Amino acid sequence: MAGAWRGEEGPERHPRPPLPSNQGLLPALRTGGEVAEPAPGPGPVEQVARIHAPGELPVGTSGSNREQRWDMLGPKTRERLEAQAGTTLAWWAKLDADEFVEAFVFGPLGACRAASVVREGKRVYLVERLRFEPDALEHRSLRSDPVGRKPSKASRLFRPRRPAGGGPPPARPAVVADLGLNVRDSGVLGNLPAEVQEFLQRPFLGDDQGVVAQWYYDEGIEAMGRVLRVVFALMGDRDVTFATGRRTLPRGASPDRARWELDYYHAPVKRPRTTP
């Protein structure tokens, strides 16, 4: 995947105190899947995404947020990120292990990252872009209300239809595929609704591409309750998926009463042209 990035750099430096963030930056190869239901006979076996249980978020309410970190980037770096991504669909800014700002911007033109590097003894920002195929971005949205919410597609995969003549429903063969995400990444992903989890993982099923999880969230208290803002991305050699939005938990309500407002996307990565 590194070979598909394109970059440029700028001389801006902004060290700040550390901000908790994800550490799962290395590609994680998929492990074997487990059988969800046995196949009754010969025929294709469908792969379905693993729907993860919600994990405890690594940090709670933070005094700093992505807007503050974004402002720590110099204006030239911010302009390059926005120009190379196109229309900004999702973004975040945080501090890396060296306490320099790292920022991601996702748009219809690609996934862009600004990271601090050393060039000829000077600290500069490198702006990279993972290009998307033109006009290939797939977009869905979710505005959920816990009252009367419909079951997700992922849950419906394991609900076979009864035959017209009665009798037990036929077994439907399916294998649950695991992307090999670490516990921290899968726990953050597990906080998203099941249909969003399924959408984000689907392009990587049945493939050997390594998948990297990147994410950001912050929490705060507003008049109507506790608000979680989250961006979660999965990045592979041929596909990128990402979701952005917020969860509102009304005051005094249990987590299953939370309301979600999410937009989520899939884009194929533009492959470099090969010469015969």
C-alpha positions in Angstrom: 0.0 0.0 0.0 2.9 2.3 0.7 3.8 2.4 -3.0 0.4 4.0 -3.9 0.9 7.0 -1.7 2.0 10.3 -3.2 3.5 13.0 -1.0 4.9 16.4 -0.5 6.3 18.2 2.5 6.3 21.5 4.3 8.4 23.1 7.0 6.0 23.2 9.9 6.5 22.0 13.5 4.0 21.9 16.3 4.9 19.6 19.3 2.1 19.3 21.9 1.2 17.0 24.8 0.2 13.5 23.9 -3.4 12.5 22.9 -4.5 8.9 23.3 -5.0 7.3 19.9 -4.9 3.9 18.2 -1.7 2.0 18.0 -2.8 -0.6 15.4 -0.8 0.9 12.5 0.7 -2.2 11.1 -1.2 -4.3 8.5 -3.0 -7.3 10.1 -3.5 -10.3 7.8 -6.8 -12.2 7.9 -7.0 -15.4 9.8 -9.2 -18.4 9.0 -12.9 -18.0 9.4 -15.2 -20.0 11.6 -18.2 -21.8 10.3 -21.4 -20.0 11.2 -23.7 -22.7 9.7 -22.8 -25.9 8.0 -23.5 -26.3 4.3 -26.1 -28.9 3.6 -24.3 -30.0 0.4 -22.0 -28.9 -2.4 -22.3 -25.3 -3.4 -20.7 -21.9 -2.8 -20.2 -20.8 0.8 -20.9 -17.1 1.5 -18.4 -15.2 3.6 -19.9 -12.7 6.1 -18.2 -10.1 8.2 -17.6 -10.7 11.9 -19.8 -8.4 13.9 -17.6 -7.3 16.9 -18.9 -6.7 20.4 -18.3 -3.2 21.7 -15.1 -2.8 23.6 -14.3 -0.2 26.2 -13.1 2.9 24.6 -9.4 3.5 25.6 -10.1 7.1 26.9 -13.1 9.0 28.1 -13.9 12.7 27.8 -10.7 14.5 26.7 -9.9 18.2 27.2 -8.4 18.3 23.7 -10.1 17.4 20.5 -9.5 17.2 16.7 -10.3 20.9 16.1 -7.5 21.9 18.5 -5.0 19.5 16.9 -6.0 20.6 13.4 -5.3 24.2 14.3 -1.8 23.2 15.3 -1.0 22.3 11.7 0.3 25.1 9.7 -2.0 26.7 7.1 0.0 25.3 4.1 -0.3 21.8 5.4 -4.0 22.1 5.9 -4.5 23.5 2.5 -2.6 20.7 0.8 -4.6 18.1 2.7 -7.9 19.6 1.7 -6.9 20.2 -1.9 -5.7 16.6 -2.4 -8.7 15.0 -0.7 -11.3 17.1 -2.6 -14.5 17.7 -0.7 -13.8 16.7 3.0 -16.0 13.8 4.0 -14.2 12.7 7.1 -11.1 13.8 9.0 -9.2 13.9 12.3 -6.0 15.3 13.8 -4.2 13.8 16.7 -0.7 13.6 18.1 1.7 10.8 17.1 4.2 9.0 19.4 6.7 11.9 19.1 4.0 14.4 20.1 3.7 15.9 16.6 0.4 16.4 14.9 -0.8 13.7 12.5 -3.9 14.3 10.4 -6.1 12.3 8.1 -8.5 13.7 5.5 -10.8 11.5 3.4 -12.5 12.8 0.3 -13.7 11.7 -3.1 -10.2 12.0 -4.5 -8.4 9.9 -1.9 -7.3 9.4 1.7 -4.7 12.0 2.7 -2.3 12.0 5.6 0.0 14.6 7.0 2.8 13.2 9.2 5.9 14.8 10.7 9.2 13.5 9.3 12.9 14.6 9.4 14.5 15.7 6.1 18.1 16.8 6.0 18.1 17.4 9.7 14.9 19.5 9.7 11.4 18.6 10.9 8.9 18.9 8.1 5.4 17.7 7.3 4.9 15.1 4.6 1.5 15.1 2.9 0.6 11.8 1.3 -2.4 10.7 -0.7 -3.8 7.2 -1.4 -5.7 7.9 -4.6 -9.3 6.6 -5.2 -10.7 5.4 -8.5 -12.6 8.4 -10.1 -16.3 8.5 -9.6 -16.3 5.1 -7.7 -17.1 6.3 -4.2 -20.0 4.4 -2.6 -21.9 6.3 0.2 -24.5 5.2 2.7 -26.0 6.9 5.7 -27.7 5.8 8.9 -30.0 7.8 11.1 -31.0 5.4 13.8 -33.8 5.5 16.4 -33.7 2.7 18.9 -37.5 2.6 18.9 -38.7 0.4 16.0 -35.2 0.0 14.5 -35.0 -2.6 11.8 -32.6 -5.5 12.0 -29.3 -5.1 10.3 -28.4 -6.9 7.1 -25.7 -8.8 9.0 -28.3 -10.2 11.4 -30.6 -11.1 8.6 -27.9 -13.3 7.0 -28.5 -15.8 9.7 -32.4 -15.8 9.6 -33.3 -18.3 6.9 -36.8 -18.2 5.2 -39.2 -21.0 5.9 -40.1 -23.0 2.8 -43.7 -22.7 1.5 -44.6 -26.3 2.4 -43.7 -25.8 6.1 -41.1 -27.7 8.0 -37.8 -26.5 9.4 -35.9 -23.8 7.5 -33.0 -24.9 5.3 -29.5 -24.4 6.6 -27.7 -21.5 4.9 -24.0 -22.0 4.5 -21.9 -19.0 5.7 -18.4 -18.5 7.0 -17.6 -15.7 9.3 -14.4 -14.0 8.0 -12.0 -12.4 10.4 -9.9 -9.4 9.2 -7.3 -10.0 12.0 -7.9 -6.7 13.8 -6.3 -6.4 17.2 -8.4 -6.3 20.3 -8.3 -2.5 20.6 -9.3 -1.8 16.9 -12.0 -4.4 16.9 -13.4 -3.0 20.2 -13.7 0.5 18.8 -15.3 -0.9 15.6 -17.7 -2.9 17.8 -19.2 0.3 19.1 -20.6 1.0 15.6 -24.0 -0.4 14.5 -23.9 -3.9 13.0 -24.9 -2.8 9.5 -22.0 -0.3 9.5 -19.5 -2.8 10.7 -20.6 -5.2 7.9 -20.3 -2.5 5.2 -16.9 -1.4 6.4 -15.5 -5.0 6.4 -17.2 -6.4 3.3 -14.7 -5.3 0.6 -11.9 -7.1 2.4 -13.7 -10.5 2.7 -12.2 -13.4 0.8 -9.0 -11.5 0.0 -5.4 -11.6 1.1 -4.8 -7.9 1.3 -3.5 -6.7 4.6 -5.9 -4.3 6.4 -4.9 -1.4 8.6 -7.4 0.2 11.0 -7.2 3.9 11.8 -9.6 5.7 14.0 -10.4 8.8 16.1 -13.1 9.6 18.6 -13.8 12.1 21.3 -16.6 12.4 23.9 -18.3 15.3 25.5 -21.4 16.4 27.4 -24.0 18.4 25.6 -27.5 19.6 26.7 -29.2 16.5 25.5 -26.7 13.9 26.8 -23.3 12.4 26.2 -22.1 12.7 22.6 -19.4 10.4 21.0 -17.9 11.7 17.7 -16.1 8.9 15.8 -14.3 8.3 12.6 -13.2 4.7 11.7 -11.3 3.7 8.6 -10.1 0.4 7.2 -7.4 0.6 4.6 -6.0 -2.1 2.3 -4.1 -2.4 -1.0 -7.2 -2.2 -3.1 -10.0 -0.8 -1.0 -10.6 1.9 1.7 -13.7 2.1 3.8 -14.5 4.7 6.4 -17.4 5.9 8.6 -17.9 9.3 10.3 -20.6 10.6 12.6 -21.9 10.8 16.1 -23.7 8.8 18.8 -26.0 10.6 21.3 -26.8 8.9 24.5 -29.7 10.8 26.3 -29.2 11.6 29.9 -30.0 8.7 32.2 -30.5 6.2 29.2 -28.8 2.9 28.8 -26.4 2.4 25.8 -29.0 0.5 23.8 -31.1 3.8 23.7 -28.4 5.7 21.9 -29.1 7.5 18.6 -26.6 7.3 15.7 -26.0 9.7 12.8 -23.5 8.1 10.5 -22.2 8.4 7.0 -20.1 5.6 5.7 -18.1 5.1 2.4 -16.2 2.6 0.3 -13.7 3.5 -2.4 -11.5 1.3 -4.5 -7.8 2.4 -4.6 -6.5 3.6 -7.9 -3.9 1.1 -9.2 -0.8 2.5 -10.9 -0.6 1.9 -14.6 1.7 -0.8 -15.8 3.5 -0.6 -19.1 3.8 -3.7 -21.4 
